[in-house]
Amino acid sequence: MKPWTEEELSDMRHWEKDHVLQAQKEGWCYLCCDDRIVCPGCTRGMIQLRFDELFTSCGFDMRCPECVGYKQAAKDYNMIQMMLGREQRITDAEVEKKLSSID
């Protein structure tokens, strides 16, 4: 997991910062709490802070973009959008661009 930047941390409430910093220190995933699955709408606002483009409706499972991988989460996002009948998708080019910015 890549550490959060000061800018990303500044957007969080105090308890969220403590949670993320403790997770980074101990080596567990702050986003899914090591479940490897998240609801893209129910992450206490955490998914929107770092992966805003993956935010979608509640009630679906998505592989955790932080610990499983962004590419896998983007595939799940696209499947959710298809199931909801929405046109919005994340393209392969957008995935590669995001991956290059978080590595």
C-alpha positions in Angstrom: 0.0 0.0 0.0 1.3 3.4 -0.9 1.2 5.9 2.0 -1.3 8.6 1.9 0.0 12.1 1.1 -0.3 15.0 3.5 -2.9 16.5 1.1 -5.0 13.4 1.1 -4.8 13.2 4.9 -5.8 16.9 5.3 -9.2 16.1 3.7 -10.0 13.5 6.5 -11.7 13.9 9.8 -9.4 13.3 12.8 -10.5 9.7 13.5 -10.0 8.8 9.8 -6.4 10.1 9.9 -5.7 8.0 13.0 -7.2 4.9 11.4 -5.2 5.3 8.2 -2.0 6.1 10.0 -2.4 3.1 12.4 -3.1 0.8 9.4 0.0 2.0 7.6 2.1 1.5 10.7 0.8 -2.0 11.4 0.5 -3.1 7.8 -3.2 -3.8 7.5 -5.6 -2.3 5.0 -7.5 0.7 6.3 -10.1 0.6 3.5 -11.4 -3.0 3.8 -9.8 -3.9 7.2 -8.2 -6.9 5.4 -11.6 -8.3 4.1 -10.3 -7.6 0.6 -13.9 -6.6 -0.4 -15.5 -3.2 0.0 -18.9 -1.7 -0.8 -18.1 1.2 -3.2 -20.7 3.3 -1.5 -20.2 2.4 2.2 -16.6 3.1 3.0 -17.1 5.9 5.5 -16.3 8.3 2.6 -12.8 6.8 2.4 -13.1 5.5 -1.2 -14.0 8.9 -2.5 -10.9 10.6 -1.0 -8.5 8.4 -2.9 -10.5 6.7 -5.6 -13.4 9.0 -6.3 -14.0 7.5 -9.8 -14.8 4.1 -8.1 -17.6 5.5 -6.0 -21.0 4.0 -7.0 -24.1 2.6 -5.5 -24.3 0.7 -2.2 -25.2 -2.9 -2.1 -22.4 -4.3 -4.3 -19.1 -5.9 -3.6 -15.9 -4.5 -5.1 -12.4 -5.9 -4.7 -10.5 -3.5 -2.5 -8.6 -1.0 -4.7 -5.9 -0.5 -2.0 -4.9 -4.0 -1.2 -6.2 -6.2 -4.0 -5.5 -3.7 -6.7 -6.9 -0.8 -8.6 -7.2 -2.7 -11.9 -9.3 -5.4 -10.3 -11.5 -2.8 -8.6 -12.0 -0.9 -11.9 -13.2 -4.2 -13.5 -15.7 -4.6 -10.6 -16.8 -1.0 -11.0 -17.5 -1.5 -14.7 -19.5 -4.6 -13.9 -21.6 -2.8 -11.3 -22.2 0.0 -13.8 -23.3 -2.5 -16.4 -25.6 -4.2 -14.0 -27.2 -0.9 -13.1 -27.7 -0.1 -16.8 -25.3 2.9 -16.7 -23.1 3.9 -19.5 -20.2 5.3 -17.4 -17.2 3.0 -17.5 -13.5 3.3 -16.6 -11.4 2.7 -19.7 -8.2 0.8 -19.8 -6.4 4.1 -20.6 -7.9 5.7 -17.5 -6.8 2.7 -15.4 -3.2 2.9 -16.7 -3.1 6.6 -16.0 -4.4 6.1 -12.4 -1.9 3.3 -11.9 1.0 5.5 -13.0 -0.1 8.2 -10.6 -0.3 6.0 -7.5 2.8 3.9 -8.0 
